[in-house]
Amino acid sequence: METSFESSLQDRRLFKTMTAGSTAEALGGAAAVVLAIVGLAGIAPEYMPAIAAIVVGAALLAQASLIAAEAREIEAREHLGGTQKLEFEGGISSEALAGGVAIVLGILALLGIGSEVLVSIAAIVIGAALILEFGAMNRLNALDVPNGKHLTVRRMARRAVMGSEGAQMLVGLAAVVLGILALIGVGTAVLNLVALLAIGVAILLAGTALGGRSASLLVSSS
């Protein structure tokens, strides 16, 4: 039978993993924002969108991989039903898949193989993943520590994640629309950079909010 000490260790491991994944996502988002702004400023605009797509893809893949490693623990801990488990696993899988696709497309774009088109497709794929990720983010935000410390801080962190979730869905939808417009040739280069800038801001905010939430849970469980 699992002791309270063992349960506490598992909780701390889970929250550390969440913090690491969220930090990776936030750093990737910040880097993508800088790259997109540099591209919009006219500095190497032919390379910045592809590099930004690779960075975003790596950030999403890193977070998804870390969370996936703890998926069974989260599902067992939260007693997720079939529908909830499907929603959670689907969100993580879509994030990982989008991250991998964005990396591949970004590398091909850097090699000069249909650069603008591939970056537009990457923006659409990432935008769709941000929308589908909502269920997984919501489930991670629901994690808590029974009778833990710093209740007010945990509640504030939860509200911050809820706000970032809504913003992330809107940005995901906007990225899909911008990617489609870019594909049909409406200001392709600029729209690609704008889409990646918005995506970067969204995952920066989401990563920061979820990182703060997991950090508060880690402190409360110690």
Backbone as CSV, one residue per row, in Angstrom:
resi,resn,N_x,N_y,N_z,CA_x,CA_y,CA_z,C_x,C_y,C_z
1,MET,0.842,-1.192,0.000,0.000,0.000,0.000,0.888,1.257,0.000
2,GLU,0.545,2.220,-0.805,1.362,3.413,-0.946,1.291,4.275,0.305
3,THR,2.433,4.654,0.858,2.467,5.496,2.046,2.337,6.960,1.653
4,SER,2.025,7.809,2.647,1.900,9.238,2.369,3.243,9.828,1.947
5,PHE,4.351,9.262,2.485,5.685,9.726,2.107,5.966,9.439,0.639
6,GLU,5.619,8.223,0.191,5.817,7.855,-1.209,4.953,8.713,-2.117
7,SER,3.719,8.960,-1.672,2.811,9.801,-2.454,3.357,11.218,-2.590
8,SER,3.939,11.737,-1.497,4.517,13.082,-1.524,5.694,13.158,-2.492
9,LEU,6.526,12.110,-2.504,7.651,12.077,-3.432,7.186,12.055,-4.882
10,GLN,6.142,11.290,-5.156,5.595,11.220,-6.506,5.025,12.572,-6.927
11,ASP,4.337,13.235,-5.992,3.787,14.550,-6.285,4.894,15.540,-6.620
12,ARG,5.950,15.538,-5.831,7.044,16.469,-6.057,7.741,16.197,-7.392
13,ARG,7.908,14.924,-7.733,8.504,14.573,-9.021,7.631,15.071,-10.167
14,LEU,6.318,14.884,-10.011,5.377,15.328,-11.030,5.435,16.842,-11.204
15,PHE,5.423,17.574,-10.103,5.421,19.030,-10.182,6.748,19.573,-10.709
16,LYS,7.852,18.900,-10.399,9.148,19.293,-10.963,9.159,19.091,-12.473
17,THR,8.575,17.979,-12.915,8.510,17.707,-14.357,7.651,18.751,-15.059
18,MET,6.522,19.091,-14.456,5.650,20.118,-15.027,6.372,21.457,-15.105
19,THR,7.121,21.788,-14.060,7.860,23.048,-14.039,8.914,23.077,-15.134
20,ALA,9.633,21.963,-15.299,10.660,21.885,-16.344,10.049,22.020,-17.728
21,GLY,8.935,21.310,-17.969,8.280,21.385,-19.271,7.755,22.775,-19.575
22,SER,7.161,23.403,-18.568,6.613,24.751,-18.752,7.715,25.773,-18.983
23,THR,8.837,25.588,-18.294,9.986,26.489,-18.484,10.523,26.377,-19.907
24,ALA,10.630,25.155,-20.404,11.090,24.946,-21.780,10.144,25.618,-22.767
25,GLU,8.845,25.483,-22.529,7.865,26.106,-23.414,7.975,27.623,-23.373
26,ALA,8.107,28.189,-22.167,8.205,29.639,-22.032,9.456,30.186,-22.706
27,LEU,10.583,29.495,-22.531,11.829,29.935,-23.165,11.722,29.872,-24.691
28,GLY,11.101,28.794,-25.192,10.892,28.681,-26.629,10.005,29.786,-27.154
29,GLY,8.966,30.117,-26.390,8.074,31.204,-26.782,8.793,32.539,-26.828
30,ALA,9.623,32.800,-25.816,10.382,34.057,-25.780,11.335,34.151,-26.966
31,ALA,12.003,33.041,-27.277,12.929,33.032,-28.411,12.185,33.267,-29.718
32,ALA,11.009,32.651,-29.861,10.221,32.827,-31.085,9.764,34.272,-31.248
33,VAL,9.403,34.913,-30.143,8.991,36.321,-30.187,10.140,37.184,-30.698
34,VAL,11.325,36.966,-30.156,12.504,37.747,-30.578,12.808,37.516,-32.057
35,LEU,12.792,36.252,-32.476,13.089,35.934,-33.877,12.068,36.557,-34.822
36,ALA,10.785,36.501,-34.450,9.742,37.082,-35.301,9.887,38.597,-35.401
37,ILE,10.199,39.239,-34.290,10.374,40.696,-34.302,11.582,41.077,-35.159
38,VAL,12.657,40.305,-35.017,13.848,40.556,-35.836,13.513,40.420,-37.325
39,GLY,12.735,39.381,-37.657,12.326,39.188,-39.041,11.445,40.318,-39.547
40,LEU,10.505,40.765,-38.717,9.616,41.873,-39.104,10.391,43.179,-39.260
41,ALA,11.510,43.270,-38.547,12.345,44.473,-38.660,13.193,44.454,-39.936
42,GLY,13.110,43.371,-40.705,13.813,43.294,-41.974,15.187,42.668,-41.897
43,ILE,15.515,42.052,-40.750,16.813,41.402,-40.593,16.677,39.919,-40.931
44,ALA,17.288,39.492,-42.010,17.236,38.101,-42.487,15.808,37.544,-42.474
45,PRO,14.855,38.252,-43.102,13.453,37.806,-43.074,13.222,36.466,-43.773
46,GLU,14.177,36.056,-44.619,14.015,34.782,-45.309,14.354,33.595,-44.408
47,TYR,15.069,33.859,-43.318,15.468,32.773,-42.413,14.712,32.769,-41.083
48,MET,14.338,33.947,-40.598,13.736,34.055,-39.269,12.452,33.239,-39.086
49,PRO,11.528,33.227,-40.078,10.303,32.435,-39.884,10.594,30.954,-39.695
50,ALA,11.504,30.414,-40.499,11.829,28.987,-40.398,12.485,28.667,-39.059
51,ILE,13.408,29.540,-38.627,14.079,29.310,-37.344,13.077,29.408,-36.199
52,ALA,12.175,30.394,-36.286,11.152,30.545,-35.246,10.253,29.319,-35.185
53,ALA,9.898,28.765,-36.349,9.059,27.560,-36.383,9.770,26.382,-35.720
54,ILE,11.077,26.260,-35.983,11.862,25.180,-35.371,11.899,25.349,-33.852
55,VAL,12.114,26.576,-33.401,12.194,26.851,-31.957,10.868,26.538,-31.271
56,VAL,9.770,26.995,-31.875,8.449,26.713,-31.306,8.190,25.211,-31.284
57,GLY,8.522,24.543,-32.395,8.327,23.097,-32.451,9.108,22.372,-31.374
58,ALA,10.363,22.786,-31.165,11.194,22.159,-30.134,10.612,22.393,-28.744
59,ALA,10.088,23.607,-28.500,9.506,23.925,-27.192,8.268,23.070,-26.922
60,LEU,7.401,22.953,-27.934,6.191,22.152,-27.769,6.524,20.677,-27.575
61,LEU,7.482,20.190,-28.353,7.871,18.783,-28.262,8.506,18.477,-26.910
62,ALA,9.320,19.401,-26.410,9.967,19.199,-25.110,8.935,19.127,-23.997
63,GLN,7.984,20.068,-24.002,6.974,20.049,-22.946,6.107,18.799,-23.032
64,ALA,5.677,18.466,-24.242,4.810,17.303,-24.415,5.515,16.023,-23.978
65,SER,6.795,15.911,-24.289,7.555,14.712,-23.927,7.671,14.566,-22.421
66,LEU,7.930,15.674,-21.734,8.060,15.634,-20.280,6.724,15.296,-19.611
67,ILE,5.648,15.909,-20.093,4.329,15.636,-19.509,3.885,14.212,-19.826
68,ALA,4.175,13.750,-21.038,3.799,12.384,-21.430,4.465,11.354,-20.531
69,ALA,5.680,11.663,-20.070,6.395,10.734,-19.188,5.671,10.553,-17.858
70,GLU,4.853,11.538,-17.486,4.113,11.474,-16.224,2.613,11.266,-16.452
71,ALA,2.231,10.941,-17.694,0.806,10.841,-18.031,0.079,9.807,-17.173
72,ARG,0.673,8.641,-17.006,0.019,7.592,-16.214,-0.158,8.020,-14.769
73,GLU,0.847,8.706,-14.239,0.765,9.183,-12.862,-0.370,10.189,-12.709
74,ILE,-0.486,11.087,-13.700,-1.545,12.100,-13.652,-2.916,11.443,-13.769
75,GLU,-3.041,10.510,-14.686,-4.329,9.832,-14.883,-4.745,9.040,-13.654
76,ALA,-3.772,8.360,-13.024,-4.083,7.590,-11.819,-4.393,8.519,-10.652
77,ARG,-3.648,9.596,-10.557,-3.815,10.535,-9.455,-5.167,11.232,-9.498
78,GLU,-5.604,11.558,-10.715,-6.854,12.296,-10.880,-8.054,11.388,-11.153
79,HIS,-7.812,10.067,-11.215,-8.886,9.103,-11.472,-9.683,9.482,-12.728
80,LEU,-8.956,9.707,-13.810,-9.596,10.148,-15.047,-10.425,9.036,-15.668
81,GLY,-11.613,9.402,-16.138,-12.465,8.459,-16.839,-12.020,8.322,-18.284
82,GLY,-12.716,7.508,-19.042,-12.341,7.260,-20.431,-12.304,8.517,-21.268
83,THR,-13.358,9.341,-21.167,-13.431,10.570,-21.968,-12.362,11.559,-21.546
84,GLN,-12.186,11.710,-20.225,-11.182,12.641,-19.713,-9.776,12.196,-20.104
85,LYS,-9.527,10.886,-20.054,-8.218,10.361,-20.424,-7.950,10.610,-21.913
86,LEU,-8.971,10.407,-22.731,-8.826,10.638,-24.170,-8.536,12.107,-24.454
87,GLU,-9.220,12.984,-23.752,-9.030,14.420,-23.917,-7.617,14.832,-23.509
88,PHE,-7.161,14.302,-22.383,-5.833,14.631,-21.877,-4.741,14.095,-22.796
89,GLU,-4.818,12.815,-23.127,-3.806,12.207,-23.986,-3.836,12.791,-25.387
90,GLY,-5.031,13.123,-25.881,-5.151,13.733,-27.203,-4.476,15.091,-27.264
91,GLY,-4.632,15.881,-26.192,-4.002,17.198,-26.152,-2.489,17.108,-26.152
92,ILE,-1.951,16.182,-25.340,-0.500,16.007,-25.273,0.036,15.467,-26.597
93,SER,-0.684,14.507,-27.183,-0.242,13.914,-28.454,-0.248,14.941,-29.578
94,SER,-1.283,15.768,-29.627,-1.358,16.784,-30.681,-0.230,17.803,-30.532
95,GLU,0.118,18.125,-29.288,1.221,19.064,-29.055,2.548,18.461,-29.516
96,ALA,2.775,17.189,-29.167,4.017,16.517,-29.572,4.101,16.386,-31.086
97,LEU,2.990,15.996,-31.711,2.963,15.829,-33.158,3.214,17.154,-33.866
98,ALA,2.545,18.202,-33.395,2.729,19.521,-34.002,4.157,20.001,-33.839
99,GLY,4.750,19.734,-32.673,6.135,20.127,-32.450,7.077,19.436,-33.414
100,GLY,6.893,18.131,-33.587,7.739,17.378,-34.513,7.573,17.837,-35.944
101,VAL,6.322,18.057,-36.356,6.058,18.516,-37.726,6.663,19.894,-37.966
102,ALA,6.527,20.797,-36.972,7.072,22.153,-37.125,8.589,22.125,-37.270
103,ILE,9.250,21.245,-36.528,10.714,21.133,-36.636,11.113,20.677,-38.035
104,VAL,10.449,19.634,-38.527,10.770,19.103,-39.862,10.505,20.147,-40.943
105,LEU,9.340,20.789,-40.880,9.005,21.799,-41.883,9.960,22.987,-41.813
106,GLY,10.329,23.374,-40.594,11.257,24.493,-40.439,12.622,24.178,-41.027
107,ILE,13.104,22.970,-40.809,14.404,22.568,-41.362,14.355,22.548,-42.890
108,LEU,13.265,21.989,-43.439,13.118,21.967,-44.903,13.048,23.382,-45.471
109,ALA,12.359,24.268,-44.737,12.257,25.657,-45.189,13.627,26.333,-45.181
110,LEU,14.441,26.028,-44.165,15.794,26.589,-44.106,16.646,26.124,-45.278
111,LEU,16.352,24.922,-45.758,17.094,24.369,-46.892,16.604,24.936,-48.223
112,GLY,15.569,25.781,-48.155,15.081,26.435,-49.354,14.049,25.651,-50.136
113,ILE,13.445,24.646,-49.486,12.428,23.825,-50.164,11.050,24.414,-49.871
114,GLY,10.549,25.265,-50.751,9.243,25.882,-50.557,9.132,26.596,-49.234
115,SER,10.096,27.439,-48.943,10.234,28.053,-47.620,8.957,28.660,-47.058
116,GLU,8.367,29.624,-47.772,7.218,30.345,-47.238,6.004,29.430,-47.076
117,VAL,5.802,28.543,-48.026,4.663,27.624,-47.953,4.790,26.699,-46.747
118,LEU,5.974,26.160,-46.532,6.179,25.229,-45.421,6.015,25.920,-44.073
119,VAL,6.479,27.157,-43.977,6.312,27.899,-42.722,4.831,28.186,-42.473
120,SER,4.079,28.481,-43.536,2.636,28.705,-43.393,1.946,27.446,-42.889
121,ILE,2.331,26.316,-43.435,1.750,25.038,-42.993,2.115,24.783,-41.533
122,ALA,3.369,25.091,-41.165,3.791,24.923,-39.768,2.945,25.779,-38.836
123,ALA,2.661,27.010,-39.248,1.840,27.908,-38.429,0.433,27.344,-38.251
124,ILE,-0.120,26.779,-39.308,-1.464,26.181,-39.235,-1.461,24.981,-38.291
125,VAL,-0.451,24.125,-38.433,-0.353,22.929,-37.587,-0.199,23.306,-36.116
126,ILE,0.668,24.266,-35.840,0.879,24.693,-34.451,-0.391,25.338,-33.897
127,GLY,-1.037,26.172,-34.720,-2.277,26.811,-34.273,-3.342,25.792,-33.914
128,ALA,-3.484,24.767,-34.737,-4.460,23.713,-34.451,-4.107,22.981,-33.155
129,ALA,-2.804,22.761,-32.932,-2.360,22.079,-31.713,-2.670,22.911,-30.475
130,LEU,-2.515,24.222,-30.578,-2.819,25.086,-29.436,-4.291,24.996,-29.059
131,ILE,-5.143,24.846,-30.066,-6.581,24.703,-29.799,-6.871,23.351,-29.157
132,LEU,-6.297,22.288,-29.721,-6.548,20.933,-29.219,-5.920,20.685,-27.856
133,GLU,-4.914,21.486,-27.522,-4.191,21.309,-26.259,-5.009,21.786,-25.056
134,PHE,-6.102,22.480,-25.305,-6.882,23.085,-24.221,-7.269,22.071,-23.148
135,GLY,-7.726,20.893,-23.574,-8.157,19.881,-22.613,-7.041,19.431,-21.701
136,ALA,-5.848,19.237,-22.270,-4.702,18.809,-21.470,-4.279,19.901,-20.497
137,MET,-4.250,21.145,-20.965,-3.889,22.263,-20.088,-4.868,22.388,-18.938
138,ASN,-6.136,22.229,-19.248,-7.177,22.333,-18.228,-7.013,21.243,-17.174
139,ARG,-6.645,20.044,-17.612,-6.441,18.932,-16.686,-5.232,19.166,-15.803
140,LEU,-4.140,19.672,-16.384,-2.944,19.967,-15.595,-3.228,21.072,-14.581
141,ASN,-4.044,22.038,-14.977,-4.381,23.134,-14.078,-5.249,22.663,-12.913
142,ALA,-5.939,21.537,-13.099,-6.813,21.019,-12.048,-6.039,20.301,-10.943
143,LEU,-4.778,19.959,-11.216,-3.961,19.291,-10.195,-3.813,20.182,-8.968
144,ASP,-3.849,19.573,-7.795,-3.716,20.352,-6.573,-3.115,19.489,-5.472
145,VAL,-2.809,20.133,-4.368,-2.229,19.452,-3.214,-3.226,19.524,-2.065
146,PRO,-3.807,18.396,-1.646,-4.747,18.404,-0.529,-4.081,18.928,0.739
147,ASN,-4.712,19.895,1.351,-4.216,20.450,2.621,-2.807,21.047,2.500
148,GLY,-2.428,21.432,1.280,-1.107,22.016,1.085,-1.049,23.456,1.576
149,LYS,0.149,24.008,1.561,0.350,25.380,2.018,0.086,26.369,0.879
150,HIS,0.044,27.646,1.246,-0.049,28.750,0.283,-1.286,28.616,-0.616
151,LEU,-2.442,28.452,-0.027,-3.678,28.262,-0.793,-3.971,29.458,-1.697
152,THR,-3.774,30.671,-1.171,-4.073,31.873,-1.956,-3.189,31.953,-3.193
153,VAL,-1.904,31.635,-3.028,-0.978,31.664,-4.157,-1.381,30.634,-5.204
154,ARG,-1.785,29.449,-4.756,-2.197,28.400,-5.685,-3.434,28.815,-6.464
155,ARG,-4.362,29.476,-5.795,-5.574,29.936,-6.476,-5.247,31.009,-7.512
156,MET,-4.371,31.929,-7.155,-3.977,32.979,-8.108,-3.275,32.374,-9.319
157,ALA,-2.408,31.389,-9.067,-1.710,30.732,-10.164,-2.686,29.986,-11.064
158,ARG,-3.696,29.373,-10.470,-4.707,28.658,-11.264,-5.461,29.629,-12.164
159,ARG,-5.822,30.787,-11.631,-6.533,31.786,-12.437,-5.655,32.271,-13.592
160,ALA,-4.361,32.416,-13.330,-3.444,32.856,-14.387,-3.401,31.843,-15.524
161,VAL,-3.393,30.552,-15.169,-3.384,29.505,-16.197,-4.689,29.527,-16.980
162,MET,-5.810,29.723,-16.284,-7.107,29.784,-16.964,-7.130,30.922,-17.982
163,GLY,-6.562,32.060,-17.601,-6.504,33.190,-18.528,-5.636,32.890,-19.736
164,SER,-4.496,32.240,-19.495,-3.596,31.909,-20.600,-4.201,30.863,-21.519
165,GLU,-5.037,29.978,-20.973,-5.703,28.954,-21.792,-6.611,29.609,-22.826
166,GLY,-7.409,30.589,-22.363,-8.304,31.289,-23.282,-7.537,32.032,-24.353
167,ALA,-6.459,32.710,-23.942,-5.638,33.445,-24.906,-4.997,32.489,-25.907
168,GLN,-4.577,31.321,-25.425,-3.929,30.352,-26.296,-4.883,29.829,-27.354
169,MET,-6.131,29.603,-26.994,-7.117,29.138,-27.977,-7.358,30.196,-29.051
170,LEU,-7.469,31.459,-28.626,-7.692,32.537,-29.588,-6.503,32.691,-30.526
171,VAL,-5.297,32.598,-29.967,-4.091,32.701,-30.788,-3.993,31.513,-31.744
172,GLY,-4.359,30.340,-31.259,-4.352,29.160,-32.123,-5.263,29.354,-33.323
173,LEU,-6.456,29.863,-33.076,-7.403,30.132,-34.161,-6.851,31.193,-35.111
174,ALA,-6.262,32.252,-34.538,-5.696,33.318,-35.360,-4.536,32.796,-36.212
175,ALA,-3.706,31.921,-35.634,-2.569,31.363,-36.373,-3.037,30.517,-37.548
176,VAL,-4.109,29.766,-37.342,-4.671,28.965,-38.441,-5.151,29.873,-39.567
177,VAL,-5.876,30.928,-39.202,-6.394,31.863,-40.206,-5.250,32.559,-40.951
178,LEU,-4.258,33.049,-40.197,-3.121,33.730,-40.820,-2.335,32.781,-41.717
179,GLY,-2.176,31.542,-41.277,-1.472,30.556,-42.089,-2.186,30.273,-43.394
180,ILE,-3.513,30.181,-43.331,-4.297,29.933,-44.539,-4.198,31.125,-45.501
181,LEU,-4.296,32.348,-44.942,-4.162,33.542,-45.778,-2.785,33.606,-46.419
182,ALA,-1.763,33.230,-45.652,-0.402,33.223,-46.200,-0.265,32.198,-47.317
183,LEU,-0.931,31.066,-47.169,-0.868,30.018,-48.194,-1.465,30.465,-49.518
184,ILE,-2.488,31.308,-49.435,-3.123,31.750,-50.671,-2.446,33.005,-51.239
185,GLY,-1.335,33.418,-50.584,-0.513,34.483,-51.149,-0.820,35.878,-50.684
186,VAL,-1.532,36.041,-49.574,-1.835,37.376,-49.062,-0.731,37.794,-48.083
187,GLY,0.260,38.548,-48.555,1.353,38.996,-47.687,2.007,37.850,-46.949
188,THR,2.398,36.822,-47.677,2.866,35.567,-47.082,3.950,35.735,-46.021
189,ALA,5.043,36.393,-46.364,6.180,36.507,-45.443,5.791,37.216,-44.150
190,VAL,5.089,38.334,-44.287,4.690,39.112,-43.104,3.699,38.335,-42.248
191,LEU,2.712,37.706,-42.875,1.711,36.959,-42.118,2.328,35.774,-41.385
192,ASN,3.302,35.125,-42.015,3.998,34.026,-41.337,4.685,34.518,-40.067
193,LEU,5.352,35.656,-40.175,6.056,36.204,-39.015,5.083,36.656,-37.935
194,VAL,3.970,37.263,-38.356,2.963,37.698,-37.385,2.353,36.497,-36.667
195,ALA,2.063,35.436,-37.429,1.501,34.224,-36.830,2.467,33.628,-35.815
196,LEU,3.743,33.563,-36.165,4.738,32.991,-35.252,4.981,33.900,-34.050
197,LEU,4.865,35.203,-34.256,4.978,36.142,-33.138,3.841,35.907,-32.142
198,ALA,2.632,35.784,-32.661,1.475,35.540,-31.798,1.599,34.203,-31.079
199,ILE,2.041,33.185,-31.805,2.229,31.863,-31.198,3.286,31.934,-30.091
200,GLY,4.379,32.652,-30.378,5.431,32.799,-29.382,4.932,33.455,-28.109
201,VAL,4.151,34.519,-28.264,3.587,35.206,-27.100,2.660,34.265,-26.323
202,ALA,1.843,33.508,-27.064,0.880,32.605,-26.417,1.568,31.523,-25.601
203,ILE,2.585,30.882,-26.177,3.227,29.806,-25.424,4.146,30.357,-24.334
204,LEU,4.624,31.596,-24.509,5.387,32.241,-23.440,4.483,32.464,-22.226
205,LEU,3.286,33.010,-22.481,2.342,33.260,-21.394,1.859,31.958,-20.764
206,ALA,1.544,30.976,-21.623,1.053,29.691,-21.115,2.128,28.977,-20.300
207,GLY,3.355,28.971,-20.819,4.446,28.316,-20.111,4.749,28.988,-18.786
208,THR,4.727,30.313,-18.788,4.983,31.056,-17.558,3.895,30.804,-16.521
209,ALA,2.627,30.830,-16.972,1.505,30.627,-16.056,1.495,29.215,-15.483
210,LEU,1.674,28.223,-16.358,1.661,26.836,-15.883,2.898,26.545,-15.037
211,GLY,4.025,27.164,-15.387,5.227,27.006,-14.580,5.031,27.576,-13.189
212,GLY,4.375,28.734,-13.109,4.083,29.321,-11.805,3.126,28.453,-10.999
213,ARG,2.156,27.888,-11.685,1.202,26.987,-11.021,1.897,25.739,-10.483
214,SER,2.729,25.098,-11.286,3.414,23.884,-10.838,4.435,24.197,-9.754
215,ALA,5.080,25.364,-9.841,6.028,25.758,-8.798,5.310,25.966,-7.463
216,SER,4.113,26.565,-7.518,3.350,26.776,-6.282,2.922,25.449,-5.678
217,LEU,2.601,24.479,-6.541,2.234,23.145,-6.044,3.449,22.437,-5.436
218,LEU,4.594,22.634,-6.060,5.828,22.016,-5.550,6.162,22.563,-4.167
219,VAL,6.040,23.873,-3.988,6.322,24.484,-2.698,5.297,24.011,-1.648
220,SER,4.051,23.937,-2.073,2.995,23.533,-1.140,3.110,22.093,-0.691
221,SER,3.724,21.254,-1.533,3.838,19.829,-1.211,5.078,19.510,-0.388
222,SER,5.971,20.502,-0.242,7.234,20.236,0.471,7.064,20.349,1.978
